[in-house]
Amino acid sequence: MANVSSFPAEGQILVNIEDMSMLKDIKKAISLLKGVGKITVPRRRKRYSAYELSLRDLDEGRVYEAKDVDDLFRQCLEDHQVHGRIQAPDEALRASRL
């Protein structure tokens, strides 16, 4: 009795390209293969520098002014509690002042 295996109707192959200048040629070569349908290349997301991220924080109001370190921690913890990111108990606030 013959062993019959079925292949999925559609599949994907991920290709890592080291030299991006060859991308067009590689896409063209792959598209010439029998059975290849659509070829898509995902867009690269821009990586922001620390400076660009800090400017973004300024624009979006994520900036604190404090008279000392304790005041800064208090403001940060209050901000996180308001936005629901951290639920810090009162003991944590008292411990941060020690």
N, CA, C and O atoms as a CHARMM CRD file, in Angstrom:
* protein
*
  392
    1    1 MET  N      0.84400  -1.16900   0.00000 PROA 1      0.00000
    2    1 MET  CA     0.00000   0.00000   0.00000 PROA 1      0.00000
    3    1 MET  C      0.89200   1.23700   0.00000 PROA 1      0.00000
    4    1 MET  O      1.85800   1.30200   0.76100 PROA 1      0.00000
    5    2 ALA  N      0.58600   2.19500  -0.82600 PROA 2      0.00000
    6    2 ALA  CA     1.38600   3.41200  -0.97500 PROA 2      0.00000
    7    2 ALA  C      1.08200   4.39900   0.14100 PROA 2      0.00000
    8    2 ALA  O     -0.05700   4.53900   0.58500 PROA 2      0.00000
    9    3 ASN  N      2.11500   5.06600   0.57300 PROA 3      0.00000
   10    3 ASN  CA     1.97000   6.09900   1.58600 PROA 3      0.00000
   11    3 ASN  C      1.69400   7.43000   0.88900 PROA 3      0.00000
   12    3 ASN  O      2.52600   7.89600   0.11000 PROA 3      0.00000
   13    4 VAL  N      0.56200   8.04000   1.14800 PROA 4      0.00000
   14    4 VAL  CA     0.19400   9.29600   0.49800 PROA 4      0.00000
   15    4 VAL  C      0.20000  10.39700   1.55100 PROA 4      0.00000
   16    4 VAL  O     -0.47600  10.30700   2.57600 PROA 4      0.00000
   17    5 SER  N      0.97400  11.42900   1.27400 PROA 5      0.00000
   18    5 SER  CA     0.96700  12.58000   2.19300 PROA 5      0.00000
   19    5 SER  C      0.40000  13.77600   1.46200 PROA 5      0.00000
   20    5 SER  O      0.69600  14.00100   0.28800 PROA 5      0.00000
   21    6 SER  N     -0.40000  14.52500   2.15000 PROA 6      0.00000
   22    6 SER  CA    -0.99000  15.70500   1.51500 PROA 6      0.00000
   23    6 SER  C     -0.24300  16.94300   2.00100 PROA 6      0.00000
   24    6 SER  O      0.13100  17.04200   3.17000 PROA 6      0.00000
   25    7 PHE  N     -0.04000  17.85700   1.11000 PROA 7      0.00000
   26    7 PHE  CA     0.61800  19.11600   1.42400 PROA 7      0.00000
   27    7 PHE  C     -0.43700  20.19300   1.58700 PROA 7      0.00000
   28    7 PHE  O     -1.48800  20.12900   0.95000 PROA 7      0.00000
   29    8 PRO  N     -0.17500  21.17600   2.42500 PROA 8      0.00000
   30    8 PRO  CA    -1.15100  22.25600   2.56900 PROA 8      0.00000
   31    8 PRO  C     -1.32500  22.99200   1.24500 PROA 8      0.00000
   32    8 PRO  O     -0.40700  23.04000   0.42500 PROA 8      0.00000
   33    9 ALA  N     -2.49500  23.55600   1.04600 PROA 9      0.00000
   34    9 ALA  CA    -2.78200  24.26000  -0.20100 PROA 9      0.00000
   35    9 ALA  C     -1.86300  25.45700  -0.39000 PROA 9      0.00000
   36    9 ALA  O     -1.51300  25.80500  -1.51800 PROA 9      0.00000
   37   10 GLU  N     -1.47000  26.09100   0.71900 PROA 10     0.00000
   38   10 GLU  CA    -0.62500  27.27700   0.61400 PROA 10     0.00000
   39   10 GLU  C      0.36100  27.29100   1.77100 PROA 10     0.00000
   40   10 GLU  O      0.01000  26.90500   2.88600 PROA 10     0.00000
   41   11 GLY  N      1.57600  27.72500   1.52400 PROA 11     0.00000
   42   11 GLY  CA     2.58400  27.80200   2.57500 PROA 11     0.00000
   43   11 GLY  C      3.40300  29.07400   2.44100 PROA 11     0.00000
   44   11 GLY  O      3.20900  29.86200   1.51600 PROA 11     0.00000
   45   12 GLN  N      4.30700  29.25600   3.36700 PROA 12     0.00000
   46   12 GLN  CA     5.16100  30.43700   3.35400 PROA 12     0.00000
   47   12 GLN  C      6.59600  30.02500   3.59200 PROA 12     0.00000
   48   12 GLN  O      6.87600  29.03100   4.26200 PROA 12     0.00000
   49   13 ILE  N      7.50000  30.81000   3.03000 PROA 13     0.00000
   50   13 ILE  CA     8.92800  30.62900   3.25500 PROA 13     0.00000
   51   13 ILE  C      9.49200  31.97800   3.67900 PROA 13     0.00000
   52   13 ILE  O      9.19900  33.00300   3.06400 PROA 13     0.00000
   53   14 LEU  N     10.29600  31.97100   4.72200 PROA 14     0.00000
   54   14 LEU  CA    10.95100  33.18900   5.19300 PROA 14     0.00000
   55   14 LEU  C     12.39600  33.16300   4.71000 PROA 14     0.00000
   56   14 LEU  O     13.12100  32.19900   4.95500 PROA 14     0.00000
   57   15 VAL  N     12.80800  34.21800   4.02800 PROA 15     0.00000
   58   15 VAL  CA    14.16400  34.29800   3.48800 PROA 15     0.00000
   59   15 VAL  C     14.87400  35.47700   4.13900 PROA 15     0.00000
   60   15 VAL  O     14.39700  36.60900   4.06000 PROA 15     0.00000
   61   16 ASN  N     16.00600  35.22300   4.77900 PROA 16     0.00000
   62   16 ASN  CA    16.82100  36.30100   5.35100 PROA 16     0.00000
   63   16 ASN  C     17.82200  36.75800   4.30500 PROA 16     0.00000
   64   16 ASN  O     18.56500  35.94800   3.75000 PROA 16     0.00000
   65   17 ILE  N     17.83900  38.04800   4.03800 PROA 17     0.00000
   66   17 ILE  CA    18.71800  38.61100   3.01400 PROA 17     0.00000
   67   17 ILE  C     19.76900  39.47300   3.69500 PROA 17     0.00000
   68   17 ILE  O     19.43900  40.40700   4.42600 PROA 17     0.00000
   69   18 GLU  N     21.03300  39.15600   3.45100 PROA 18     0.00000
   70   18 GLU  CA    22.12600  39.91200   4.06400 PROA 18     0.00000
   71   18 GLU  C     22.42500  41.20000   3.30900 PROA 18     0.00000
   72   18 GLU  O     22.72100  42.22500   3.92200 PROA 18     0.00000
   73   19 ASP  N     22.35000  41.15200   1.99900 PROA 19     0.00000
   74   19 ASP  CA    22.66500  42.31500   1.16500 PROA 19     0.00000
   75   19 ASP  C     21.36600  42.85700   0.57300 PROA 19     0.00000
   76   19 ASP  O     20.86000  42.32800  -0.41600 PROA 19     0.00000
   77   20 MET  N     20.83000  43.91500   1.18500 PROA 20     0.00000
   78   20 MET  CA    19.53300  44.44600   0.76000 PROA 20     0.00000
   79   20 MET  C     19.57100  45.05100  -0.64500 PROA 20     0.00000
   80   20 MET  O     18.51700  45.28200  -1.23700 PROA 20     0.00000
   81   21 SER  N     20.75300  45.31000  -1.18500 PROA 21     0.00000
   82   21 SER  CA    20.83500  45.82600  -2.55200 PROA 21     0.00000
   83   21 SER  C     20.41900  44.75500  -3.57000 PROA 21     0.00000
   84   21 SER  O     20.11500  45.07200  -4.72000 PROA 21     0.00000
   85   22 MET  N     20.40800  43.49000  -3.14100 PROA 22     0.00000
   86   22 MET  CA    20.03300  42.38600  -4.02100 PROA 22     0.00000
   87   22 MET  C     18.54000  42.04600  -3.92200 PROA 22     0.00000
   88   22 MET  O     18.08600  41.10200  -4.56800 PROA 22     0.00000
   89   23 LEU  N     17.78900  42.77800  -3.14600 PROA 23     0.00000
   90   23 LEU  CA    16.39300  42.45200  -2.88700 PROA 23     0.00000
   91   23 LEU  C     15.57300  42.31600  -4.16700 PROA 23     0.00000
   92   23 LEU  O     14.83300  41.34600  -4.32900 PROA 23     0.00000
   93   24 LYS  N     15.70000  43.27900  -5.07500 PROA 24     0.00000
   94   24 LYS  CA    14.91900  43.22100  -6.32600 PROA 24     0.00000
   95   24 LYS  C     15.22700  41.95700  -7.12300 PROA 24     0.00000
   96   24 LYS  O     14.32300  41.28500  -7.62000 PROA 24     0.00000
   97   25 ASP  N     16.51900  41.64400  -7.23600 PROA 25     0.00000
   98   25 ASP  CA    16.92600  40.46700  -8.01300 PROA 25     0.00000
   99   25 ASP  C     16.42700  39.17700  -7.35300 PROA 25     0.00000
  100   25 ASP  O     15.99300  38.25400  -8.04100 PROA 25     0.00000
  101   26 ILE  N     16.48900  39.11800  -6.03900 PROA 26     0.00000
  102   26 ILE  CA    16.03700  37.92300  -5.32800 PROA 26     0.00000
  103   26 ILE  C     14.52600  37.75600  -5.47000 PROA 26     0.00000
  104   26 ILE  O     14.04000  36.64600  -5.68200 PROA 26     0.00000
  105   27 LYS  N     13.78400  38.85800  -5.35200 PROA 27     0.00000
  106   27 LYS  CA    12.32800  38.78900  -5.54500 PROA 27     0.00000
  107   27 LYS  C     11.99500  38.28900  -6.95400 PROA 27     0.00000
  108   27 LYS  O     11.09800  37.46600  -7.13600 PROA 27     0.00000
  109   28 LYS  N     12.72100  38.79400  -7.93500 PROA 28     0.00000
  110   28 LYS  CA    12.46600  38.39600  -9.32300 PROA 28     0.00000
  111   28 LYS  C     12.77200  36.90900  -9.52600 PROA 28     0.00000
  112   28 LYS  O     12.01000  36.20100 -10.18500 PROA 28     0.00000
  113   29 ALA  N     13.88300  36.43900  -8.96200 PROA 29     0.00000
  114   29 ALA  CA    14.27100  35.03200  -9.11000 PROA 29     0.00000
  115   29 ALA  C     13.25200  34.11500  -8.43300 PROA 29     0.00000
  116   29 ALA  O     12.88800  33.07700  -8.98600 PROA 29     0.00000
  117   30 ILE  N     12.79500  34.49200  -7.25000 PROA 30     0.00000
  118   30 ILE  CA    11.82100  33.66100  -6.54200 PROA 30     0.00000
  119   30 ILE  C     10.48600  33.64700  -7.28200 PROA 30     0.00000
  120   30 ILE  O      9.81700  32.61500  -7.33700 PROA 30     0.00000
  121   31 SER  N     10.09500  34.79000  -7.85100 PROA 31     0.00000
  122   31 SER  CA     8.81600  34.84900  -8.56100 PROA 31     0.00000
  123   31 SER  C      8.81200  33.97800  -9.81800 PROA 31     0.00000
  124   31 SER  O      7.74400  33.60300 -10.30100 PROA 31     0.00000
  125   32 LEU  N     10.00200  33.64900 -10.35900 PROA 32     0.00000
  126   32 LEU  CA    10.09100  32.80300 -11.54900 PROA 32     0.00000
  127   32 LEU  C      9.86800  31.32500 -11.23300 PROA 32     0.00000
  128   32 LEU  O      9.63300  30.52700 -12.14100 PROA 32     0.00000
  129   33 LEU  N      9.94100  30.95400  -9.94900 PROA 33     0.00000
  130   33 LEU  CA     9.74100  29.55900  -9.56900 PROA 33     0.00000
  131   33 LEU  C      8.28300  29.15700  -9.76500 PROA 33     0.00000
  132   33 LEU  O      7.36700  29.94400  -9.52200 PROA 33     0.00000
  133   34 LYS  N      8.08900  27.92600 -10.20500 PROA 34     0.00000
  134   34 LYS  CA     6.74500  27.40600 -10.42800 PROA 34     0.00000
  135   34 LYS  C      6.00600  27.28300  -9.09800 PROA 34     0.00000
  136   34 LYS  O      6.53600  26.73600  -8.13100 PROA 34     0.00000
  137   35 GLY  N      4.78700  27.79300  -9.06000 PROA 35     0.00000
  138   35 GLY  CA     3.96000  27.68300  -7.86800 PROA 35     0.00000
  139   35 GLY  C      4.05400  28.85800  -6.91000 PROA 35     0.00000
  140   35 GLY  O      3.33200  28.90000  -5.91400 PROA 35     0.00000
  141   36 VAL  N      4.93300  29.81300  -7.19400 PROA 36     0.00000
  142   36 VAL  CA     5.05500  30.97800  -6.31500 PROA 36     0.00000
  143   36 VAL  C      3.98800  31.98500  -6.70300 PROA 36     0.00000
  144   36 VAL  O      3.86400  32.36700  -7.86600 PROA 36     0.00000
  145   37 GLY  N      3.22900  32.40400  -5.72000 PROA 37     0.00000
  146   37 GLY  CA     2.17100  33.37900  -5.95800 PROA 37     0.00000
  147   37 GLY  C      2.65200  34.79300  -5.70200 PROA 37     0.00000
  148   37 GLY  O      3.31400  35.40300  -6.54200 PROA 37     0.00000
  149   38 LYS  N      2.31700  35.29300  -4.55700 PROA 38     0.00000
  150   38 LYS  CA     2.59700  36.67600  -4.20700 PROA 38     0.00000
  151   38 LYS  C      3.85200  36.75900  -3.33800 PROA 38     0.00000
  152   38 LYS  O      4.06000  35.93100  -2.45200 PROA 38     0.00000
  153   39 ILE  N      4.67700  37.75700  -3.60100 PROA 39     0.00000
  154   39 ILE  CA     5.87100  37.99500  -2.80100 PROA 39     0.00000
  155   39 ILE  C      5.69600  39.33800  -2.10800 PROA 39     0.00000
  156   39 ILE  O      5.48600  40.36200  -2.75800 PROA 39     0.00000
  157   40 THR  N      5.78500  39.32300  -0.77600 PROA 40     0.00000
  158   40 THR  CA     5.66600  40.57100  -0.02300 PROA 40     0.00000
  159   40 THR  C      6.90200  40.75900   0.83400 PROA 40     0.00000
  160   40 THR  O      7.46600  39.79900   1.35900 PROA 40     0.00000
  161   41 VAL  N      7.31000  42.00000   0.96700 PROA 41     0.00000
  162   41 VAL  CA     8.44900  42.35900   1.80200 PROA 41     0.00000
  163   41 VAL  C      7.91900  43.29200   2.88300 PROA 41     0.00000
  164   41 VAL  O      7.45100  44.38900   2.57900 PROA 41     0.00000
  165   42 PRO  N      7.98800  42.86000   4.16400 PROA 42     0.00000
  166   42 PRO  CA     7.49000  43.74000   5.22700 PROA 42     0.00000
  167   42 PRO  C      8.35900  44.98900   5.35000 PROA 42     0.00000
  168   42 PRO  O      9.57600  44.94400   5.17200 PROA 42     0.00000
  169   43 ARG  N      7.70600  46.08800   5.65500 PROA 43     0.00000
  170   43 ARG  CA     8.45000  47.33900   5.83300 PROA 43     0.00000
  171   43 ARG  C      9.17600  47.30600   7.17100 PROA 43     0.00000
  172   43 ARG  O      8.68000  46.76500   8.16000 PROA 43     0.00000
  173   44 ARG  N     10.34300  47.88900   7.17000 PROA 44     0.00000
  174   44 ARG  CA    11.10700  47.98300   8.41500 PROA 44     0.00000
  175   44 ARG  C     10.60200  49.17200   9.21400 PROA 44     0.00000
  176   44 ARG  O     10.36900  50.25200   8.67100 PROA 44     0.00000
  177   45 ARG  N     10.43800  48.95300  10.52100 PROA 45     0.00000
  178   45 ARG  CA    10.04100  50.05600  11.38400 PROA 45     0.00000
  179   45 ARG  C     11.26700  50.88600  11.72200 PROA 45     0.00000
  180   45 ARG  O     12.36500  50.36600  11.92300 PROA 45     0.00000
  181   46 LYS  N     11.04400  52.19100  11.77700 PROA 46     0.00000
  182   46 LYS  CA    12.14700  53.08800  12.09400 PROA 46     0.00000
  183   46 LYS  C     12.54500  52.91300  13.55000 PROA 46     0.00000
  184   46 LYS  O     11.68500  52.87000  14.43000 PROA 46     0.00000
  185   47 ARG  N     13.82100  52.81200  13.80600 PROA 47     0.00000
  186   47 ARG  CA    14.32400  52.73500  15.17300 PROA 47     0.00000
  187   47 ARG  C     14.70600  54.15000  15.58900 PROA 47     0.00000
  188   47 ARG  O     15.53800  54.79500  14.95100 PROA 47     0.00000
  189   48 TYR  N     14.09200  54.61800  16.65700 PROA 48     0.00000
  190   48 TYR  CA    14.34100  55.96900  17.13100 PROA 48     0.00000
  191   48 TYR  C     15.55200  55.99300  18.06300 PROA 48     0.00000
  192   48 TYR  O     15.77700  55.05900  18.83200 PROA 48     0.00000
  193   49 SER  N     16.32000  57.06600  17.98100 PROA 49     0.00000
  194   49 SER  CA    17.44200  57.24400  18.90000 PROA 49     0.00000
  195   49 SER  C     16.90300  57.69800  20.25400 PROA 49     0.00000
  196   49 SER  O     15.73900  58.08300  20.36400 PROA 49     0.00000
  197   50 ALA  N     17.73900  57.65600  21.27200 PROA 50     0.00000
  198   50 ALA  CA    17.32900  58.10100  22.60800 PROA 50     0.00000
  199   50 ALA  C     16.93100  59.57200  22.57200 PROA 50     0.00000
  200   50 ALA  O     16.00300  59.99000  23.26500 PROA 50     0.00000
  201   51 TYR  N     17.62900  60.34100  21.77100 PROA 51     0.00000
  202   51 TYR  CA    17.30500  61.77000  21.64500 PROA 51     0.00000
  203   51 TYR  C     15.91900  61.95500  21.04000 PROA 51     0.00000
  204   51 TYR  O     15.12400  62.75300  21.53600 PROA 51     0.00000
  205   52 GLU  N     15.62800  61.21800  19.96600 PROA 52     0.00000
  206   52 GLU  CA    14.30500  61.31400  19.32900 PROA 52     0.00000
  207   52 GLU  C     13.19700  60.85700  20.27600 PROA 52     0.00000
  208   52 GLU  O     12.11600  61.44500  20.29400 PROA 52     0.00000
  209   53 LEU  N     13.46200  59.81600  21.05900 PROA 53     0.00000
  210   53 LEU  CA    12.47200  59.35000  22.03700 PROA 53     0.00000
  211   53 LEU  C     12.23600  60.39800  23.12000 PROA 53     0.00000
  212   53 LEU  O     11.10500  60.58500  23.56900 PROA 53     0.00000
  213   54 SER  N     13.30000  61.08000  23.53900 PROA 54     0.00000
  214   54 SER  CA    13.13200  62.10700  24.56500 PROA 54     0.00000
  215   54 SER  C     12.34200  63.29600  24.03000 PROA 54     0.00000
  216   54 SER  O     11.54500  63.88300  24.76200 PROA 54     0.00000
  217   55 LEU  N     12.54900  63.65900  22.77100 PROA 55     0.00000
  218   55 LEU  CA    11.75100  64.73100  22.16900 PROA 55     0.00000
  219   55 LEU  C     10.27900  64.33100  22.08800 PROA 55     0.00000
  220   55 LEU  O      9.38700  65.15500  22.28900 PROA 55     0.00000
  221   56 ARG  N     10.04600  63.07700  21.79400 PROA 56     0.00000
  222   56 ARG  CA     8.67800  62.56200  21.74500 PROA 56     0.00000
  223   56 ARG  C      8.03000  62.62500  23.13100 PROA 56     0.00000
  224   56 ARG  O      6.85400  62.96700  23.25400 PROA 56     0.00000
  225   57 ASP  N      8.80300  62.29400  24.17400 PROA 57     0.00000
  226   57 ASP  CA     8.29600  62.40700  25.54500 PROA 57     0.00000
  227   57 ASP  C      7.92000  63.85000  25.86700 PROA 57     0.00000
  228   57 ASP  O      6.89200  64.10300  26.49600 PROA 57     0.00000
  229   58 LEU  N      8.75200  64.79200  25.43600 PROA 58     0.00000
  230   58 LEU  CA     8.43300  66.20700  25.65700 PROA 58     0.00000
  231   58 LEU  C      7.12600  66.58700  24.97600 PROA 58     0.00000
  232   58 LEU  O      6.26300  67.22100  25.58300 PROA 58     0.00000
  233   59 ASP  N      6.98500  66.19800  23.71700 PROA 59     0.00000
  234   59 ASP  CA     5.77700  66.53600  22.95400 PROA 59     0.00000
  235   59 ASP  C      4.51700  65.93300  23.57200 PROA 59     0.00000
  236   59 ASP  O      3.44800  66.54200  23.53000 PROA 59     0.00000
  237   60 GLU  N      4.64400  64.73700  24.14300 PROA 60     0.00000
  238   60 GLU  CA     3.47500  64.03500  24.67900 PROA 60     0.00000
  239   60 GLU  C      3.29100  64.25900  26.18300 PROA 60     0.00000
  240   60 GLU  O      2.43900  63.62600  26.80800 PROA 60     0.00000
  241   61 GLY  N      4.09000  65.15600  26.76000 PROA 61     0.00000
  242   61 GLY  CA     3.88900  65.54900  28.14700 PROA 61     0.00000
  243   61 GLY  C      4.38600  64.57000  29.18400 PROA 61     0.00000
  244   61 GLY  O      3.94500  64.63300  30.33100 PROA 61     0.00000
  245   62 ARG  N      5.27300  63.67700  28.83600 PROA 62     0.00000
  246   62 ARG  CA     5.82200  62.72900  29.80800 PROA 62     0.00000
  247   62 ARG  C      7.10700  63.29800  30.41800 PROA 62     0.00000
  248   62 ARG  O      8.19100  62.73500  30.26700 PROA 62     0.00000
  249   63 VAL  N      6.95000  64.44200  31.11500 PROA 63     0.00000
  250   63 VAL  CA     8.08500  65.14000  31.69200 PROA 63     0.00000
  251   63 VAL  C      7.73400  65.50000  33.13800 PROA 63     0.00000
  252   63 VAL  O      6.60400  65.88600  33.43400 PROA 63     0.00000
  253   64 TYR  N      8.70300  65.37000  34.02000 PROA 64     0.00000
  254   64 TYR  CA     8.49400  65.67300  35.43800 PROA 64     0.00000
  255   64 TYR  C      9.44700  66.77500  35.87000 PROA 64     0.00000
  256   64 TYR  O     10.60400  66.81200  35.44900 PROA 64     0.00000
  257   65 GLU  N      8.95100  67.67100  36.71400 PROA 65     0.00000
  258   65 GLU  CA     9.79500  68.65800  37.37900 PROA 65     0.00000
  259   65 GLU  C      9.65600  68.40400  38.86800 PROA 65     0.00000
  260   65 GLU  O      8.54700  68.38400  39.40300 PROA 65     0.00000
  261   66 ALA  N     10.77500  68.21200  39.53100 PROA 66     0.00000
  262   66 ALA  CA    10.71800  67.87400  40.94900 PROA 66     0.00000
  263   66 ALA  C     11.77000  68.67200  41.70800 PROA 66     0.00000
  264   66 ALA  O     12.80800  69.05000  41.16400 PROA 66     0.00000
  265   67 LYS  N     11.46800  68.91700  42.99000 PROA 67     0.00000
  266   67 LYS  CA    12.42300  69.66400  43.81200 PROA 67     0.00000
  267   67 LYS  C     13.53900  68.77200  44.34500 PROA 67     0.00000
  268   67 LYS  O     14.63500  69.25100  44.63900 PROA 67     0.00000
  269   68 ASP  N     13.25700  67.45400  44.47100 PROA 68     0.00000
  270   68 ASP  CA    14.27800  66.49800  44.89600 PROA 68     0.00000
  271   68 ASP  C     13.86700  65.10100  44.43000 PROA 68     0.00000
  272   68 ASP  O     12.82500  64.93200  43.79600 PROA 68     0.00000
  273   69 VAL  N     14.69100  64.10800  44.74800 PROA 69     0.00000
  274   69 VAL  CA    14.45400  62.74100  44.28200 PROA 69     0.00000
  275   69 VAL  C     13.16000  62.17800  44.85200 PROA 69     0.00000
  276   69 VAL  O     12.40600  61.50500  44.14900 PROA 69     0.00000
  277   70 ASP  N     12.90200  62.45700  46.13500 PROA 70     0.00000
  278   70 ASP  CA    11.67100  61.94700  46.74900 PROA 70     0.00000
  279   70 ASP  C     10.43400  62.49300  46.04800 PROA 70     0.00000
  280   70 ASP  O      9.46100  61.77000  45.83100 PROA 70     0.00000
  281   71 ASP  N     10.48000  63.78000  45.69500 PROA 71     0.00000
  282   71 ASP  CA     9.35800  64.39000  44.99100 PROA 71     0.00000
  283   71 ASP  C      9.17100  63.75100  43.61100 PROA 71     0.00000
  284   71 ASP  O      8.04300  63.53200  43.17100 PROA 71     0.00000
  285   72 LEU  N     10.27300  63.45900  42.94000 PROA 72     0.00000
  286   72 LEU  CA    10.19200  62.81100  41.62000 PROA 72     0.00000
  287   72 LEU  C      9.55800  61.43300  41.72200 PROA 72     0.00000
  288   72 LEU  O      8.68200  61.09200  40.92800 PROA 72     0.00000
  289   73 PHE  N     10.00000  60.62700  42.70600 PROA 73     0.00000
  290   73 PHE  CA     9.41200  59.29800  42.88000 PROA 73     0.00000
  291   73 PHE  C      7.92100  59.39100  43.19400 PROA 73     0.00000
  292   73 PHE  O      7.12500  58.61300  42.66800 PROA 73     0.00000
  293   74 ARG  N      7.54600  60.33400  44.04600 PROA 74     0.00000
  294   74 ARG  CA     6.14100  60.50000  44.39700 PROA 74     0.00000
  295   74 ARG  C      5.31000  60.82600  43.15300 PROA 74     0.00000
  296   74 ARG  O      4.24000  60.25300  42.94600 PROA 74     0.00000
  297   75 GLN  N      5.80800  61.74400  42.33200 PROA 75     0.00000
  298   75 GLN  CA     5.09000  62.12200  41.11300 PROA 75     0.00000
  299   75 GLN  C      4.96700  60.94100  40.14800 PROA 75     0.00000
  300   75 GLN  O      3.90500  60.70600  39.57200 PROA 75     0.00000
  301   76 CYS  N      6.05600  60.21100  39.98300 PROA 76     0.00000
  302   76 CYS  CA     6.03800  59.06800  39.05800 PROA 76     0.00000
  303   76 CYS  C      5.05500  58.00400  39.53100 PROA 76     0.00000
  304   76 CYS  O      4.28100  57.47300  38.73500 PROA 76     0.00000
  305   77 LEU  N      5.08500  57.69100  40.82900 PROA 77     0.00000
  306   77 LEU  CA     4.16800  56.67700  41.35400 PROA 77     0.00000
  307   77 LEU  C      2.72000  57.13200  41.23900 PROA 77     0.00000
  308   77 LEU  O      1.84700  56.32700  40.91400 PROA 77     0.00000
  309   78 GLU  N      2.45200  58.40300  41.50100 PROA 78     0.00000
  310   78 GLU  CA     1.08700  58.91300  41.36400 PROA 78     0.00000
  311   78 GLU  C      0.62900  58.83400  39.91600 PROA 78     0.00000
  312   78 GLU  O     -0.50800  58.45400  39.63700 PROA 78     0.00000
  313   79 ASP  N      1.51300  59.19400  39.00100 PROA 79     0.00000
  314   79 ASP  CA     1.17400  59.14700  37.57900 PROA 79     0.00000
  315   79 ASP  C      0.85100  57.72600  37.14500 PROA 79     0.00000
  316   79 ASP  O     -0.10500  57.51200  36.40000 PROA 79     0.00000
  317   80 HSD  N      1.63400  56.74900  37.60100 PROA 80     0.00000
  318   80 HSD  CA     1.38900  55.35400  37.23800 PROA 80     0.00000
  319   80 HSD  C      0.08500  54.84700  37.84300 PROA 80     0.00000
  320   80 HSD  O     -0.62400  54.06600  37.20700 PROA 80     0.00000
  321   81 GLN  N     -0.24100  55.27400  39.05200 PROA 81     0.00000
  322   81 GLN  CA    -1.49200  54.85200  39.68100 PROA 81     0.00000
  323   81 GLN  C     -2.68600  55.42100  38.93000 PROA 81     0.00000
  324   81 GLN  O     -3.68300  54.72600  38.73600 PROA 81     0.00000
  325   82 VAL  N     -2.59600  56.67200  38.50700 PROA 82     0.00000
  326   82 VAL  CA    -3.70000  57.32100  37.79000 PROA 82     0.00000
  327   82 VAL  C     -3.95100  56.62700  36.46000 PROA 82     0.00000
  328   82 VAL  O     -5.10200  56.42500  36.07400 PROA 82     0.00000
  329   83 HSD  N     -2.89100  56.26200  35.76000 PROA 83     0.00000
  330   83 HSD  CA    -3.03900  55.64200  34.44300 PROA 83     0.00000
  331   83 HSD  C     -3.22200  54.13600  34.51800 PROA 83     0.00000
  332   83 HSD  O     -3.33200  53.47900  33.48200 PROA 83     0.00000
  333   84 GLY  N     -3.25600  53.57300  35.72600 PROA 84     0.00000
  334   84 GLY  CA    -3.53900  52.15200  35.88700 PROA 84     0.00000
  335   84 GLY  C     -2.40000  51.22200  35.53400 PROA 84     0.00000
  336   84 GLY  O     -2.61700  50.02000  35.38200 PROA 84     0.00000
  337   85 ARG  N     -1.19700  51.73800  35.39900 PROA 85     0.00000
  338   85 ARG  CA    -0.08600  50.86700  35.03300 PROA 85     0.00000
  339   85 ARG  C      0.46500  50.11600  36.24200 PROA 85     0.00000
  340   85 ARG  O      0.84400  48.95100  36.12300 PROA 85     0.00000
  341   86 ILE  N      0.51500  50.76400  37.40100 PROA 86     0.00000
  342   86 ILE  CA     1.03000  50.12900  38.61100 PROA 86     0.00000
  343   86 ILE  C      0.07900  50.46100  39.75200 PROA 86     0.00000
  344   86 ILE  O     -0.34700  51.60600  39.90200 PROA 86     0.00000
  345   87 GLN  N     -0.24500  49.48300  40.53500 PROA 87     0.00000
  346   87 GLN  CA    -1.06700  49.69800  41.71900 PROA 87     0.00000
  347   87 GLN  C     -0.16000  49.58800  42.93400 PROA 87     0.00000
  348   87 GLN  O     -0.08900  48.53100  43.56000 PROA 87     0.00000
  349   88 ALA  N      0.53000  50.66400  43.27200 PROA 88     0.00000
  350   88 ALA  CA     1.46600  50.64100  44.40000 PROA 88     0.00000
  351   88 ALA  C      0.72500  50.95800  45.69100 PROA 88     0.00000
  352   88 ALA  O     -0.01000  51.94400  45.75100 PROA 88     0.00000
  353   89 PRO  N      0.90600  50.13300  46.73700 PROA 89     0.00000
  354   89 PRO  CA     0.27100  50.42800  48.01900 PROA 89     0.00000
  355   89 PRO  C      0.95300  51.60800  48.69700 PROA 89     0.00000
  356   89 PRO  O      2.05500  52.01000  48.32100 PROA 89     0.00000
  357   90 ASP  N      0.26700  52.16200  49.71500 PROA 90     0.00000
  358   90 ASP  CA     0.80900  53.30100  50.44600 PROA 90     0.00000
  359   90 ASP  C      2.14700  52.97100  51.09800 PROA 90     0.00000
  360   90 ASP  O      3.00200  53.84700  51.22900 PROA 90     0.00000
  361   91 GLU  N      2.33900  51.71800  51.50800 PROA 91     0.00000
  362   91 GLU  CA     3.60000  51.32000  52.12700 PROA 91     0.00000
  363   91 GLU  C      4.77700  51.54500  51.16800 PROA 91     0.00000
  364   91 GLU  O      5.86500  51.92000  51.60600 PROA 91     0.00000
  365   92 ALA  N      4.57000  51.32400  49.88900 PROA 92     0.00000
  366   92 ALA  CA     5.64800  51.52500  48.91300 PROA 92     0.00000
  367   92 ALA  C      6.02800  52.99600  48.84800 PROA 92     0.00000
  368   92 ALA  O      7.20200  53.33100  48.69000 PROA 92     0.00000
  369   93 LEU  N      5.02600  53.88300  48.96900 PROA 93     0.00000
  370   93 LEU  CA     5.32700  55.30400  48.96800 PROA 93     0.00000
  371   93 LEU  C      6.13500  55.68200  50.20600 PROA 93     0.00000
  372   93 LEU  O      7.09200  56.45100  50.12200 PROA 93     0.00000
  373   94 ARG  N      5.74300  55.13300  51.35600 PROA 94     0.00000
  374   94 ARG  CA     6.47200  55.43300  52.59100 PROA 94     0.00000
  375   94 ARG  C      7.89100  54.86300  52.52700 PROA 94     0.00000
  376   94 ARG  O      8.83500  55.51200  52.97800 PROA 94     0.00000
  377   95 ALA  N      8.04800  53.67100  51.97700 PROA 95     0.00000
  378   95 ALA  CA     9.36700  53.03200  51.88800 PROA 95     0.00000
  379   95 ALA  C     10.28700  53.82400  50.96100 PROA 95     0.00000
  380   95 ALA  O     11.49500  53.87500  51.19300 PROA 95     0.00000
  381   96 SER  N      9.74000  54.43900  49.92100 PROA 96     0.00000
  382   96 SER  CA    10.58100  55.19600  48.97600 PROA 96     0.00000
  383   96 SER  C     11.14300  56.45100  49.62400 PROA 96     0.00000
  384   96 SER  O     12.12800  57.00500  49.13600 PROA 96     0.00000
  385   97 ARG  N     10.53200  56.91500  50.72300 PROA 97     0.00000
  386   97 ARG  CA    11.01400  58.12400  51.39900 PROA 97     0.00000
  387   97 ARG  C     12.12900  57.82800  52.39400 PROA 97     0.00000
  388   97 ARG  O     12.79200  58.75100  52.86700 PROA 97     0.00000
  389   98 LEU  N     12.34500  56.55500  52.71800 PROA 98     0.00000
  390   98 LEU  CA    13.38700  56.19700  53.70300 PROA 98     0.00000
  391   98 LEU  C     14.76800  56.25600  53.13600 PROA 98     0.00000
  392   98 LEU  O     15.73700  55.98200  53.84400 PROA 98     0.00000
